[in-house]
């Protein structure tokens, strides 16, 4: 077992962050999660050896105080959409906050920094991908002992992939789909958490980028059809030509909560498939979609699902 460390997490109350925090605690580390509202994220706070602290992570002095004494900082902050379409929201969440975190680490003598990015970071004209690439550059020139993770789409309980489409499919008899041919390698959130834990424990990961993907490559249309079939629904999935997909994205820009956007449409111009097998490089076995998603979306009793996920959580993952 690795030596116990003190870890500070930014973005630790999100979907991925909760799983990373749980894995780090299981490995014996102490975790501090910085959150804008600790009371709204009680599920993280109930983990042993996790401290959830309410603070403004954009305040440099506050951030410096919170990372003081840490062995490592993990930045998991990311957004898929922003208010408006100027790119300022993406820049603030991805580039500015990463810069503040890097400055805080340098000021407090925290050498180890683990950054979350995305496949295709820096490519194309979407604000999301462009600012992910700019944030990577901030980390790479920081002088810190950094590791950068670039995952494909991530799946697991209550994810933004299968669960998101499940909600839409339950509501709509026909689902028009932009960029239906874009390919992904969906990666299980437990495997992603194992990758972060490995980076915390293994100095050989310093100065490296890891692209994380699962064992199965699927188009967006295949992902939606798979979700439909697991739900036992009869729904028509209609791939849209790009002009209509672009129009759908533009119209969705004005829908509250932005379930889809013009920036998402631009990001989907690129397949999200790893060129390098980061999980294999880390010695982590990939979890197949069929081992997880049917038990989340299929017609199986809830207790059976819970028992299965308890076993999966207890299983060593690298």
KERODO-723167 format. One record per residue (C-alpha): residue number from 1; residue in one letter; x, y, z. Coordinates in pm, 1 decimal, decimal comma. Each point is the difference from the previous one (the first is absolute). Layout:
REM KERODO-723167
NUM;a;X;Y;Z
...
//
This chain:
REM KERODO-723167
1;x;0,0;0,0;0,0
2;x;120,4;350,8;-79,6
3;x;89,0;245,9;273,8
4;x;-301,8;198,4;116,1
5;x;-10,8;349,8;-146,3
6;x;-198,7;316,2;51,9
7;x;-187,9;83,7;-320,6
8;x;-190,2;317,8;-86,2
9;x;-262,8;-33,7;-272,1
10;x;-162,0;271,2;-208,5
11;x;-318,7;-120,7;-166,0
12;x;-17,2;-291,5;237,7
13;x;-378,5;15,5;46,4
14;x;-80,7;-79,1;-362,8
15;x;-74,8;-334,1;-161,3
16;x;364,6;-98,0;-51,4
17;x;125,8;176,5;310,3
18;x;-219,6;-202,2;236,2
19;x;144,4;-323,0;-138,7
20;x;357,3;128,1;10,4
21;x;-42,6;112,8;361,2
22;x;-143,9;-340,0;98,0
23;x;290,0;-182,8;-167,0
24;x;262,8;220,8;164,9
25;x;-156,7;-56,4;342,2
26;x;-9,6;-375,0;-66,0
27;x;374,7;19,5;-70,6
28;x;57,6;162,3;339,3
29;x;38,5;364,7;-100,4
30;x;-151,2;304,5;168,8
31;x;-209,2;212,2;-236,2
32;x;-111,5;361,3;20,4
33;x;-265,9;96,5;-253,7
34;x;-47,9;368,6;-71,9
35;x;-359,9;89,1;-84,0
36;x;-207,6;312,4;-43,8
37;x;-275,0;-155,4;212,9
38;x;92,3;-292,6;222,6
39;x;-358,7;-42,9;122,3
40;x;-118,4;-82,9;-351,1
41;x;253,2;-282,7;-36,6
42;x;-56,1;-213,5;307,5
43;x;68,9;-327,7;-183,3
44;x;371,9;83,4;-17,7
45;x;20,5;118,4;359,6
46;x;-121,1;-333,1;136,4
47;x;312,1;-175,6;-128,8
48;x;253,9;-66,1;278,7
49;x;311,2;217,9;-12,6
50;x;-166,5;247,9;-238,1
51;x;-32,1;361,1;108,1
52;x;-228,2;219,4;-210,5
53;x;81,3;370,2;31,1
54;x;-218,7;283,0;-128,7
55;x;213,7;263,7;-164,6
56;x;38,8;220,4;-306,0
57;x;264,7;-181,8;-203,8
58;x;33,2;303,9;-226,5
59;x;131,9;203,9;292,7
60;x;376,5;-45,5;-18,3
61;x;69,7;65,7;367,1
62;x;-270,1;-244,4;109,5
63;x;121,1;-264,4;-242,2
64;x;355,5;40,7;125,2
65;x;-108,6;-55,6;359,9
66;x;-196,9;-310,7;-90,6
67;x;281,4;-174,9;-190,0
68;x;265,9;77,7;260,7
69;x;155,3;-318,8;134,0
70;x;-145,3;-225,4;-269,8
71;x;205,7;-272,0;-166,2
72;x;-191,0;36,7;-325,9
73;x;-276,2;201,9;-163,7
74;x;-245,2;-155,6;-245,8
75;x;-194,6;232,4;-230,2
76;x;-319,9;-161,0;-129,2
77;x;-186,9;321,2;-79,1
78;x;-164,5;8,2;-340,3
79;x;-315,4;119,7;-170,5
80;x;-168,1;-117,6;-319,8
81;x;-196,8;320,3;-59,1
82;x;1,8;360,6;108,5
83;x;-250,1;282,4;34,4
84;x;-3,2;179,6;-334,4
85;x;245,7;-91,5;-273,0
86;x;298,2;231,4;40,2
87;x;238,8;-260,2;140,3
88;x;54,0;198,4;320,3
89;x;-164,5;-266,7;214,0
90;x;225,1;-271,1;-142,9
91;x;308,4;217,2;44,6
92;x;-86,8;74,7;361,7
93;x;-66,7;-364,6;92,7
94;x;281,9;-160,2;-195,2
95;x;282,8;249,3;-51,5
96;x;-34,4;259,6;276,5
97;x;-72,0;-249,1;276,6
98;x;283,0;-227,5;-110,2
99;x;232,3;300,2;10,4
100;x;-115,5;91,4;351,2
101;x;51,0;-358,2;118,2
102;x;349,2;-15,6;-149,8
103;x;93,3;331,9;161,4
104;x;-132,5;-118,4;336,5
105;x;203,4;-320,2;-22,1
106;x;319,5;186,9;-84,0
107;x;-57,3;254,0;277,0
108;x;-61,5;-271,8;258,9
109;x;272,3;-239,9;-114,7
110;x;-241,1;-268,6;-121,2
111;x;190,2;-171,8;-279,7
112;x;-245,7;-264,0;-122,5
113;x;-284,6;105,5;-229,8
114;x;-244,8;-223,4;-188,3
115;x;-212,3;160,9;-270,1
116;x;-317,2;-112,7;-172,3
117;x;-22,5;79,3;-368,9
118;x;-173,0;-166,8;-295,4
119;x;78,1;-189,8;-315,1
120;x;48,7;243,8;-290,8
121;x;96,9;282,1;238,6
122;x;118,3;296,9;-205,1
123;x;-159,3;-120,7;-325,6
124;x;-265,4;175,4;-205,2
125;x;-198,8;312,0;71,7
126;x;-216,0;-99,7;296,6
127;x;55,2;204,0;313,4
128;x;-2,1;-321,2;203,4
129;x;286,7;-168,7;-183,3
130;x;198,3;318,9;-50,5
131;x;-1,7;90,9;369,7
132;x;80,4;-358,4;100,6
133;x;311,3;29,2;-215,7
134;x;91,5;338,1;146,6
135;x;-36,1;-140,2;352,0
136;x;233,6;-287,1;-90,5
137;x;259,5;253,5;-112,3
138;x;-29,0;182,4;334,3
139;x;71,1;-324,5;183,5
140;x;282,6;-110,5;-229,7
141;x;195,8;321,0;50,7
142;x;-77,5;24,0;373,8
143;x;321,3;-161,0;123,6
144;x;-210,6;-234,8;213,7
145;x;10,8;-379,3;-1,9
146;x;-305,1;-37,5;-218,6
147;x;-206,3;-278,4;-152,9
148;x;-278,9;69,1;-250,5
149;x;-294,2;-231,5;-67,7
150;x;-198,1;15,3;-324,7
151;x;-308,8;-221,7;27,3
152;x;-257,9;-83,2;-262,5
153;x;-362,6;14,4;116,2
154;x;-38,6;-152,1;346,3
155;x;-282,1;-231,4;106,1
156;x;-126,3;-127,7;333,8
157;x;-291,6;47,0;241,9
158;x;-189,1;321,9;-80,8
159;x;244,6;100,1;-272,0
160;x;-49,4;267,7;-264,8
161;x;10,2;-253,8;-281,4
162;x;-229,0;-303,4;23,1
163;x;-215,3;157,0;271,8
164;x;-32,1;324,2;-193,7
165;x;-121,0;-178,2;-311,7
166;x;-221,6;-225,9;210,3
167;x;-186,1;306,6;125,8
168;x;-49,5;130,2;-353,6
169;x;-109,4;-338,5;-134,0
170;x;-263,2;-36,2;271,1
171;x;-149,4;332,4;-105,8
172;x;28,5;0,9;-379,5
173;x;-144,1;-249,6;-249,7
174;x;256,1;118,7;-258,3
175;x;350,7;123,3;83,5
176;x;173,8;208,3;-267,6
177;x;375,0;-32,5;45,1
178;x;271,8;237,9;-117,9
179;x;349,6;-132,5;-77,7
180;x;-133,9;-355,1;30,1
181;x;311,5;-150,6;-159,3
182;x;249,2;145,6;248,8
183;x;180,8;-285,1;171,6
184;x;78,9;-41,0;368,8
185;x;174,1;-249,1;227,2
186;x;-216,0;29,6;316,1
187;x;208,9;-61,8;311,2
188;x;-133,6;-118,9;335,5
189;x;23,3;255,1;281,2
190;x;151,4;-262,4;232,3
191;x;288,3;-49,1;-244,0
192;x;50,1;375,9;-21,8
193;x;10,9;22,0;380,3
194;x;258,1;-279,4;4,1
195;x;214,2;199,8;-244,3
196;x;2,3;303,3;229,8
197;x;86,1;-218,9;296,6
198;x;288,9;-151,4;-194,6
199;x;130,4;347,5;-84,9
200;x;-7,1;98,3;367,7
201;x;197,5;-310,3;95,1
202;x;245,1;-37,3;-289,3
203;x;268,7;263,8;-71,7
204;x;52,7;-158,7;-343,0
205;x;-319,9;174,0;-112,7
206;x;152,0;346,9;47,2
207;x;36,1;200,9;-319,8
208;x;-227,2;-228,6;-200,2
209;x;-334,6;24,2;-180,1
210;x;-239,4;-294,4;20,8
211;x;-285,4;-47,0;-245,8
212;x;-276,4;-203,9;161,9
213;x;-252,4;-203,6;-194,9
214;x;-197,6;-318,1;42,1
215;x;25,5;-322,9;-199,2
216;x;-292,9;67,6;-235,2
217;x;-20,7;268,1;-269,8
218;x;-354,1;119,7;-76,1
219;x;-151,6;273,3;-211,0
220;x;-232,2;243,7;170,3
221;x;-291,8;-166,4;-177,7
222;x;109,5;-340,3;129,4
223;x;21,8;136,2;354,5
224;x;-355,2;133,2;-22,4
225;x;-135,1;-321,2;-154,8
226;x;174,1;-206,3;267,4
227;x;-162,5;216,9;267,8
228;x;-340,5;-37,7;-164,5
229;x;32,9;-377,7;-14,0
230;x;103,9;-25,6;364,2
231;x;-308,7;198,6;94,7
232;x;-220,4;-232,9;-204,9
233;x;-145,5;293,0;-194,1
234;x;-105,1;34,6;-361,3
235;x;136,2;333,1;-115,8
236;x;114,7;129,4;-337,1
237;x;354,5;141,6;-6,1
238;x;36,0;239,5;-294,9
239;x;354,5;107,3;-93,8
240;x;0,5;358,6;-126,8
241;x;210,3;135,1;-286,2
242;x;240,7;267,2;120,3
243;x;-206,0;301,6;-115,7
244;x;-299,0;-123,3;200,6
245;x;223,1;-104,0;290,1
246;x;147,1;347,1;9,3
247;x;-349,7;147,6;3,2
248;x;-101,2;-234,4;284,3
249;x;303,7;111,4;197,5
250;x;-76,2;367,3;-59,5
251;x;-359,6;-44,1;116,4
252;x;120,6;-189,0;310,1
253;x;223,2;295,8;92,0
254;x;-318,0;170,8;122,5
255;x;-141,7;-294,3;195,6
256;x;39,4;34,5;380,8
257;x;281,2;-224,2;120,9
258;x;140,6;-36,7;-354,0
259;x;-41,5;-375,1;-54,2
260;x;188,0;55,4;-327,4
261;x;176,5;303,3;-146,3
262;x;186,3;137,5;-297,7
263;x;322,8;-49,6;192,7
264;x;-85,4;-366,4;60,9
265;x;-66,7;-36,1;-372,8
266;x;344,2;140,6;-79,5
267;x;167,1;-232,7;252,3
268;x;-168,5;-298,3;-164,5
269;x;189,7;67,2;-322,7
270;x;270,9;-232,8;136,3
271;x;-14,2;-364,6;101,3
272;x;74,1;-44,6;369,7
273;x;222,8;-306,6;-17,9
274;x;339,4;-35,3;172,7
275;x;304,6;-32,6;-222,8
276;x;201,1;-128,7;296,9
277;x;-142,3;-250,6;246,4
278;x;40,4;181,8;329,9
279;x;-181,8;-259,4;209,7
280;x;225,4;-277,5;-131,5
281;x;306,9;213,2;70,2
282;x;-120,5;35,0;358,6
283;x;-70,6;-371,8;36,2
284;x;-376,0;47,3;33,1
285;x;-238,1;-253,4;-155,4
286;x;-279,1;162,0;-200,3
287;x;-356,6;-56,8;114,3
288;x;-240,1;-81,1;-287,3
289;x;-321,7;193,1;-43,9
290;x;-194,4;-326,4;9,7
291;x;128,5;-65,3;352,9
292;x;-151,9;323,5;132,2
293;x;-266,6;170,1;-207,3
294;x;-256,4;-284,7;-19,9
295;x;-7,0;-5,3;380,4
296;x;-56,0;374,6;7,9
297;x;-265,3;32,1;-267,7
298;x;-140,1;-349,8;-42,6
299;x;-296,3;-170,6;161,1
300;x;172,5;-139,6;307,0
301;x;-93,4;45,6;363,5
302;x;166,0;283,5;189,3
303;x;151,5;-216,1;274,3
304;x;176,3;-216,2;-259,9
305;x;145,8;314,4;-155,2
306;x;122,9;130,0;334,3
307;x;157,4;-333,8;93,2
308;x;181,0;-14,8;-334,9
309;x;143,7;349,3;32,6
310;x;118,3;-67,3;352,6
311;x;198,4;-294,7;-137,8
312;x;138,2;212,9;-283,6
313;x;102,2;274,8;240,5
314;x;188,6;-248,3;216,4
315;x;184,4;-156,1;-293,6
316;x;365,1;108,4;-48,6
317;x;25,3;199,0;-323,4
318;x;373,4;52,0;-42,6
//
